[in-house]
Amino acid sequence: MQKKSYDTTWKWIKHRLDLQELNFSKLASIHDIDRTCFTGVKKVPIPKYEYLIADYINTDPWLLWPDRYDAAHNLNHVSSRYQGHKSFVEHASKEINGKVAEGK
């Protein structure tokens, strides 16, 4: 079921880009990166490119890939490049205006 949902979303993304006479190769050329940076987003969360794609089709990345983001639109996964991501977010959420919230 998950695969079908991603395929439908991916087809919709490609259609929206096509309406603007864009594709992943053209986007890659505009941003001077390899095309696979954009196509890799289909299977692997890559927030930088998720935001770029969403921006080009005038939507938000958490609407395209809701399972990759939590209710507050924060990333829902721990990056393999930066293992401290989740603990940093949890620590930061306990602070309010630089002070640790009481009772936490």
C-alpha positions as CSV (number, residue, x, y, z in Angstrom):
1,M,0.0,0.0,0.0
2,Q,2.8,2.4,0.8
3,K,4.5,1.8,-2.5
4,K,1.3,2.7,-4.4
5,S,0.9,5.9,-2.5
6,Y,4.5,7.0,-3.2
7,D,4.0,6.1,-6.9
8,T,0.9,8.2,-7.1
9,T,2.6,11.1,-5.3
10,W,5.6,10.8,-7.6
11,K,3.5,10.8,-10.7
12,W,1.7,13.9,-9.5
13,I,5.0,15.7,-8.7
14,K,6.3,14.9,-12.2
15,H,3.1,16.1,-13.7
16,R,3.2,19.4,-11.8
17,L,6.8,19.9,-12.9
18,D,5.9,19.1,-16.5
19,L,3.2,21.8,-16.5
20,Q,6.0,24.3,-15.8
21,E,8.1,22.7,-18.5
22,L,10.5,21.3,-15.9
23,N,11.8,17.9,-15.0
24,F,14.4,16.6,-12.6
25,S,17.2,17.0,-15.1
26,K,16.3,20.6,-15.6
27,L,16.1,21.2,-11.9
28,A,19.4,19.6,-11.4
29,S,20.9,21.8,-14.1
30,I,19.4,25.0,-12.4
31,H,20.9,24.0,-9.1
32,D,24.1,22.6,-10.5
33,I,23.7,19.2,-8.9
34,D,23.2,15.6,-10.2
35,R,19.7,14.6,-11.2
36,T,19.8,11.6,-8.8
37,C,19.7,14.1,-5.9
38,F,16.1,14.8,-6.8
39,T,15.1,11.3,-7.9
40,G,16.6,9.8,-4.7
41,V,13.9,11.6,-2.7
42,K,11.3,9.1,-4.0
43,K,12.8,6.4,-1.7
44,V,15.0,8.2,0.8
45,P,14.2,11.3,2.9
46,I,16.4,14.1,1.7
47,P,15.0,17.3,3.3
48,K,17.0,19.7,1.3
49,Y,15.7,18.4,-2.0
50,E,12.2,17.7,-0.7
51,Y,11.9,21.4,0.1
52,L,13.2,22.4,-3.4
53,I,10.7,20.1,-5.1
54,A,7.8,21.2,-3.0
55,D,8.8,24.9,-3.6
56,Y,8.7,24.4,-7.4
57,I,5.2,22.9,-7.3
58,N,3.9,25.4,-4.7
59,T,3.2,23.1,-1.8
60,D,4.9,21.9,1.4
61,P,7.1,18.8,1.7
62,W,5.1,17.5,4.7
63,L,2.0,17.4,2.4
64,L,3.9,15.4,-0.2
65,W,5.6,13.0,2.3
66,P,3.5,13.1,5.5
67,D,5.2,10.0,7.0
68,R,8.5,11.9,6.9
69,Y,7.3,14.7,9.1
70,D,5.6,15.0,12.5
71,A,2.6,17.1,13.3
72,A,4.8,20.2,13.9
73,H,6.4,19.7,10.5
74,N,9.7,18.6,11.9
75,L,11.7,15.7,10.4
76,N,10.4,12.4,11.5
77,H,13.7,10.4,11.0
78,V,17.2,10.4,12.4
79,S,19.7,11.3,9.8
80,S,22.5,8.8,9.2
81,R,24.8,11.7,8.8
82,Y,23.9,13.4,12.1
83,Q,22.9,11.0,14.8
84,G,22.2,13.7,17.3
85,H,19.3,15.2,15.4
86,K,16.5,13.7,17.5
87,S,18.1,14.4,20.8
88,F,18.9,18.0,19.8
89,V,15.3,18.6,18.8
90,E,14.0,17.1,22.0
91,H,16.5,19.2,24.1
92,A,15.6,22.4,22.2
93,S,11.9,21.8,22.7
94,K,12.4,21.7,26.5
95,E,13.8,25.2,26.4
96,I,11.7,28.3,26.3
97,N,13.4,31.6,25.6
98,G,16.7,30.1,26.6
99,K,15.4,28.8,29.9
100,V,14.6,25.2,30.7
101,A,10.9,24.8,31.2
102,E,9.9,23.8,34.7
103,G,8.8,20.2,35.3
104,K,10.9,18.8,32.4
